[in-house]
Amino acid sequence: MRSALLLLLLLAVCAASHAAIFREAPQFFNSPDCPSLPDDLEKRNEKGQHHCFNHAVHVAMTLDTAYIRGSMAAVLSVLQHSSCPQSVIFHFVYSASANASSLHATVSHSFPYLKFQLYPFDDEAASRLISTSIRSALDCPLNYARSYLANLLPTCVARVVYLDSDLILVDDIAKLAAHPLGGESVLAAPEYCNANFTAYFTPSFWSNPSLSLTFANRKACYFNTGVMVIDLDRWRAGDYTTKIEEWMELHKRIRIYELGSLPPFLLVFGGRISPVDHRWNQHGLGGDNIRGLCRDLHPGPVSLLHWSGKGKPWARLDANRPCPLDALWAPYDLLQTPFSIDS
């Protein structure tokens, strides 16, 4: 009955907005080696408290209508390749101005057994700190939600894996979630020390000693914020949201970088993160900033494919102009038109 009501709600929303809907994904179960789930988990689910139990792997993503097709594919890939999929809990952050009921119905219909929670994000509060960048898509307030996860998620969530919506996993997310955060590191991510780090900041930044000395005694390397393991307890203790906001406020007065939400993370965490193997973020598959450019995988093993950049696999597939690697994303696509709903 509950599933039928969700489907009816979803159909009503889609009919009103002429939007596509998504088919139901298979159900995935924990392997025998997984830690036992709490006996009262069903009651916790009903009360919205399933996010507080030991051995859970917490995943945070943003959710919006523009990228929801990618988000659904990413969720499916996480579950399909997890050894303990019933222990994975998703935390979806959405714009407070969006239709929460529609988003909830969409996720619930495709993943009826998924443990997840939705969190509204205050777009207006973020907008006051955002300056225009070289790509308008980067100026969306929801892009900055990753800076506020420690405030949005329950305090019982001590560690979270943040994932962008334009990626798929082909490995067990528990391996990434368990990456050690040595010393006092707040986050872990693949580092790319051969990238031209100075290009992420303006000449005004580098010519001002009080600013450029920010990186003194730090081997700062580029890292992609689309895949991160974050220690939320350490983040809260260090009030890192405020530190990021301070750089954004300065940027409003003195233009010190060009790219959206990435540079503040580099300013605060560059040279201070725990490096993760590159297999966990084969990024740039969207062609970076060049639309239509097809890229190959980086050398080495692959655990996560990331279509960062302008080109998204679903858009290229729909346009019948796919890149070769888009074929690796297609099996996770749950898109279904309203006229081909499974009975």
C-alpha positions as CSV (number, residue, x, y, z in Angstrom):
1,M,0.0,0.0,0.0
2,R,2.8,2.5,1.0
3,S,4.6,1.8,-2.3
4,A,1.5,2.3,-4.3
5,L,0.8,5.6,-2.7
6,L,4.3,6.8,-3.3
7,L,4.0,5.8,-7.0
8,L,0.7,7.7,-7.3
9,L,2.3,10.8,-5.7
10,L,5.3,10.5,-8.0
11,L,3.1,10.2,-11.1
12,A,1.0,13.2,-10.1
13,V,4.2,15.3,-9.6
14,C,5.6,14.2,-12.9
15,A,2.4,14.8,-14.8
16,A,2.3,18.3,-13.4
17,S,5.9,19.1,-14.3
18,H,6.2,16.9,-17.5
19,A,9.2,15.3,-15.8
20,A,10.5,11.8,-16.4
21,I,10.4,9.3,-13.5
22,F,12.7,6.4,-12.5
23,R,12.1,2.7,-12.3
24,E,12.5,0.7,-9.2
25,A,16.0,-0.6,-8.5
26,P,16.7,-4.1,-7.3
27,Q,17.0,-4.7,-3.5
28,F,20.4,-5.5,-2.2
29,F,21.2,-7.4,1.0
30,N,24.1,-7.6,3.4
31,S,26.6,-10.4,3.1
32,P,26.9,-12.9,6.0
33,D,30.1,-11.2,7.1
34,C,28.5,-7.8,7.7
35,P,27.9,-6.6,11.3
36,S,24.3,-7.3,12.5
37,L,21.8,-4.6,12.1
38,P,20.0,-3.3,15.2
39,D,17.0,-5.4,16.2
40,D,14.8,-2.2,16.5
41,L,15.9,-0.8,13.1
42,E,12.4,-0.9,11.7
43,K,11.1,1.2,14.6
44,R,14.0,3.6,14.1
45,N,13.2,3.9,10.4
46,E,9.6,4.8,11.3
47,K,10.9,7.5,13.6
48,G,13.5,8.8,11.2
49,Q,16.3,7.7,13.5
50,H,18.0,5.0,11.4
51,H,21.0,7.3,11.0
52,C,22.2,6.5,14.5
53,F,23.6,3.0,14.8
54,N,27.1,1.5,14.8
55,H,28.8,0.2,11.7
56,A,26.8,2.3,9.4
57,V,28.4,3.9,6.3
58,H,27.1,7.4,5.9
59,V,27.0,9.0,2.4
60,A,26.0,12.6,1.8
61,M,24.9,14.0,-1.6
62,T,22.9,17.0,-2.8
63,L,19.6,16.4,-4.6
64,D,18.0,18.6,-7.1
65,T,16.0,18.3,-10.3
66,A,18.8,19.3,-12.6
67,Y,21.1,16.4,-11.5
68,I,18.7,13.9,-10.0
69,R,19.2,11.5,-12.8
70,G,22.9,11.4,-12.0
71,S,22.1,11.1,-8.3
72,M,19.9,8.1,-8.8
73,A,22.6,6.3,-10.8
74,A,25.2,7.1,-8.2
75,V,23.0,5.6,-5.4
76,L,22.4,2.5,-7.4
77,S,26.2,2.1,-8.1
78,V,27.0,2.4,-4.4
79,L,24.4,-0.2,-3.3
80,Q,25.3,-2.6,-6.1
81,H,28.9,-2.7,-5.2
82,S,28.6,-2.6,-1.4
83,S,29.3,-5.7,0.6
84,C,26.9,-4.3,3.3
85,P,24.3,-2.3,1.3
86,Q,21.8,-2.4,4.1
87,S,24.3,-0.6,6.4
88,V,24.7,2.3,4.0
89,I,22.7,5.4,5.0
90,F,22.2,8.3,2.6
91,H,21.9,12.0,3.6
92,F,20.4,14.1,0.8
93,V,20.7,17.9,1.0
94,Y,18.2,19.8,-1.1
95,S,17.4,23.4,-1.7
96,A,14.8,24.7,0.8
97,S,12.9,26.2,-2.1
98,A,12.5,22.8,-3.9
99,N,9.6,20.4,-3.6
100,A,10.7,18.1,-0.8
101,S,7.7,15.7,-1.2
102,S,8.6,15.2,-4.9
103,L,12.2,14.4,-4.1
104,H,11.3,12.1,-1.3
105,A,8.8,10.2,-3.5
106,T,11.3,9.9,-6.3
107,V,13.9,8.3,-4.1
108,S,11.5,6.1,-2.2
109,H,9.9,4.7,-5.4
110,S,13.2,3.7,-6.9
111,F,14.7,2.5,-3.6
112,P,11.9,1.4,-1.3
113,Y,14.2,-0.1,1.2
114,L,16.8,2.7,1.2
115,K,17.8,4.3,4.6
116,F,17.9,8.0,3.8
117,Q,17.0,11.4,5.2
118,L,16.4,14.8,3.4
119,Y,17.8,18.0,4.8
120,P,16.7,21.5,3.6
121,F,19.5,23.9,2.7
122,D,19.1,27.6,3.1
123,D,19.9,29.0,-0.3
124,E,19.6,32.6,0.7
125,A,22.1,32.3,3.5
126,A,24.7,30.8,1.1
127,S,23.9,33.3,-1.7
128,R,25.0,36.3,0.3
129,L,28.5,34.8,0.3
130,I,28.7,33.7,-3.3
131,S,30.6,35.7,-5.9
132,T,30.2,35.0,-9.7
133,S,32.7,32.6,-11.1
134,I,33.9,31.7,-14.6
135,R,31.2,29.1,-14.9
136,S,27.6,30.0,-14.0
137,A,26.8,26.4,-13.0
138,L,29.3,26.7,-10.2
139,D,27.4,29.6,-8.6
140,C,24.4,27.4,-7.6
141,P,24.0,27.8,-3.8
142,L,23.6,24.0,-3.4
143,N,27.2,23.6,-4.6
144,Y,28.2,25.1,-1.3
145,A,26.2,22.6,0.8
146,R,29.2,20.4,1.4
147,S,30.6,23.2,3.6
148,Y,27.6,22.9,5.9
149,L,27.3,19.1,6.4
150,A,28.5,19.3,10.0
151,N,25.7,21.7,10.7
152,L,23.0,19.8,8.8
153,L,23.6,16.2,9.7
154,P,22.8,14.7,13.2
155,T,25.7,14.9,15.7
156,C,25.7,11.1,16.0
157,V,27.1,11.0,12.4
158,A,30.8,11.3,13.1
159,R,32.1,10.5,9.6
160,V,30.6,10.9,6.2
161,V,31.6,10.2,2.6
162,Y,30.6,13.2,0.4
163,L,29.8,12.3,-3.3
164,D,28.9,14.5,-6.2
165,S,26.0,13.5,-8.4
166,D,27.9,12.9,-11.6
167,L,29.8,9.7,-10.6
168,I,29.5,6.0,-10.2
169,L,31.3,3.6,-7.9
170,V,32.5,0.2,-9.1
171,D,34.0,-0.8,-5.7
172,D,32.8,-1.2,-2.1
173,I,32.2,2.3,-0.5
174,A,33.1,0.9,2.9
175,K,36.7,0.8,1.8
176,L,36.7,4.5,1.1
177,A,34.7,5.3,4.2
178,A,37.3,3.5,6.4
179,H,40.2,5.4,5.0
180,P,42.3,6.5,8.0
181,L,42.4,10.2,8.9
182,G,45.9,10.4,10.4
183,G,47.1,13.1,12.8
184,E,44.5,15.9,12.9
185,S,43.3,15.6,9.3
186,V,39.6,16.6,9.0
187,L,39.1,15.2,5.5
188,A,40.6,12.7,3.1
189,A,40.6,12.8,-0.7
190,P,42.8,12.0,-3.7
191,E,45.5,14.6,-4.1
192,Y,47.0,15.8,-7.4
193,C,50.3,17.5,-6.8
194,N,51.2,17.8,-10.4
195,A,48.4,20.2,-11.1
196,N,49.2,23.9,-11.4
197,F,48.0,24.9,-8.0
198,T,48.7,28.6,-8.5
199,A,46.1,28.7,-11.3
200,Y,43.2,28.4,-8.8
201,F,43.9,31.9,-7.4
202,T,44.2,35.3,-8.9
203,P,47.4,37.4,-9.3
204,S,45.9,39.7,-6.7
205,F,46.0,36.8,-4.2
206,W,49.6,35.8,-5.0
207,S,50.9,39.4,-5.0
208,N,49.6,40.0,-1.5
209,P,52.0,38.6,1.0
210,S,49.4,38.5,3.8
211,L,47.3,36.2,1.6
212,S,49.9,34.1,-0.3
213,L,51.6,33.2,3.0
214,T,48.5,31.2,3.8
215,F,50.3,28.3,2.1
216,A,53.7,28.9,3.8
217,N,55.1,25.6,5.2
218,R,52.2,23.7,3.5
219,K,52.7,21.3,0.6
220,A,49.4,22.3,-0.9
221,C,48.1,20.1,-3.7
222,Y,44.9,20.3,-5.7
223,F,42.1,17.9,-4.6
224,N,38.6,17.5,-6.1
225,T,35.9,18.2,-3.6
226,G,33.4,15.9,-5.3
227,V,34.7,12.9,-3.4
228,M,35.7,13.4,0.2
229,V,35.8,11.5,3.5
230,I,35.0,14.0,6.2
231,D,35.5,13.6,10.0
232,L,32.5,15.6,11.1
233,D,33.5,15.6,14.8
234,R,36.8,17.2,14.0
235,W,35.1,19.6,11.6
236,R,32.6,20.7,14.3
237,A,35.4,21.0,16.9
238,G,37.5,23.2,14.6
239,D,34.5,25.2,13.3
240,Y,35.6,24.8,9.7
241,T,32.4,26.1,8.2
242,T,33.2,29.5,9.7
243,K,36.8,29.3,8.3
244,I,35.5,28.7,4.8
245,E,32.9,31.5,5.2
246,E,35.6,33.9,6.2
247,W,37.5,33.3,2.9
248,M,34.3,33.7,1.0
249,E,33.6,37.0,2.7
250,L,37.1,38.2,1.8
251,H,36.5,37.1,-1.8
252,K,33.5,39.4,-1.9
253,R,35.7,42.3,-1.2
254,I,38.9,41.2,-3.0
255,R,38.6,38.8,-5.9
256,I,41.1,36.1,-5.0
257,Y,39.9,33.1,-7.0
258,E,37.7,32.2,-10.0
259,L,36.1,28.8,-9.3
260,G,33.0,28.5,-7.1
261,S,33.2,26.4,-4.0
262,L,36.6,24.7,-4.6
263,P,39.1,27.5,-3.7
264,P,37.9,28.0,-0.1
265,F,38.4,24.3,0.5
266,L,41.9,24.6,-0.9
267,L,42.7,27.6,1.3
268,V,41.5,25.9,4.4
269,F,42.6,22.3,3.8
270,G,45.2,22.3,1.0
271,G,48.3,20.4,2.3
272,R,46.4,19.3,5.4
273,I,44.4,16.4,4.1
274,S,44.9,12.6,4.3
275,P,45.6,11.5,0.7
276,V,43.5,8.8,-0.8
277,D,44.5,6.5,-3.7
278,H,43.6,8.0,-7.1
279,R,41.5,5.0,-8.0
280,W,38.8,6.7,-5.8
281,N,38.3,9.7,-8.1
282,Q,38.9,9.1,-11.8
283,H,37.7,12.7,-12.4
284,G,37.5,15.0,-15.4
285,L,35.4,12.5,-17.5
286,G,33.0,15.3,-18.4
287,G,35.7,17.0,-20.3
288,D,36.7,19.5,-17.6
289,N,35.7,22.9,-19.0
290,I,35.4,21.9,-22.7
291,R,32.0,20.7,-23.8
292,G,32.1,17.7,-26.1
293,L,35.6,16.7,-25.1
294,C,36.0,13.0,-24.5
295,R,38.6,11.9,-22.0
296,D,40.3,8.6,-21.2
297,L,40.8,7.1,-17.8
298,H,43.9,8.0,-15.9
299,P,46.5,5.2,-15.6
300,G,45.9,2.7,-12.8
301,P,43.0,0.9,-11.2
302,V,39.5,2.3,-11.0
303,S,37.1,2.3,-8.1
304,L,35.1,5.5,-8.9
305,L,34.4,7.2,-12.2
306,H,33.6,10.9,-12.0
307,W,32.2,13.0,-14.9
308,S,33.3,16.3,-13.5
309,G,33.4,19.1,-16.1
310,K,30.8,20.4,-18.5
311,G,29.8,17.1,-20.2
312,K,27.4,14.8,-18.3
313,P,26.9,11.2,-19.6
314,W,23.1,11.3,-19.5
315,A,23.1,14.5,-21.7
316,R,25.5,13.1,-24.2
317,L,23.6,9.8,-24.3
318,D,20.3,11.6,-24.9
319,A,21.9,13.6,-27.7
320,N,23.2,10.5,-29.3
321,R,26.8,11.9,-29.0
322,P,28.2,9.8,-26.2
323,C,31.9,9.5,-25.3
324,P,33.2,6.0,-25.0
325,L,33.3,6.0,-21.2
326,D,29.7,7.1,-21.0
327,A,28.8,3.4,-21.7
328,L,30.1,2.6,-18.2
329,W,27.5,5.0,-16.7
330,A,24.6,3.8,-18.8
331,P,23.8,0.5,-16.9
332,Y,23.1,2.5,-13.7
333,D,20.6,4.9,-15.4
334,L,17.2,4.4,-13.8
335,L,15.4,6.9,-16.1
336,Q,12.0,5.7,-17.2
337,T,9.3,7.6,-19.1
338,P,5.8,7.9,-17.6
339,F,4.5,5.8,-20.5
340,S,6.6,2.7,-19.7
341,I,5.9,2.1,-16.0
342,D,6.3,-1.4,-14.8
343,S,3.1,-2.9,-13.7
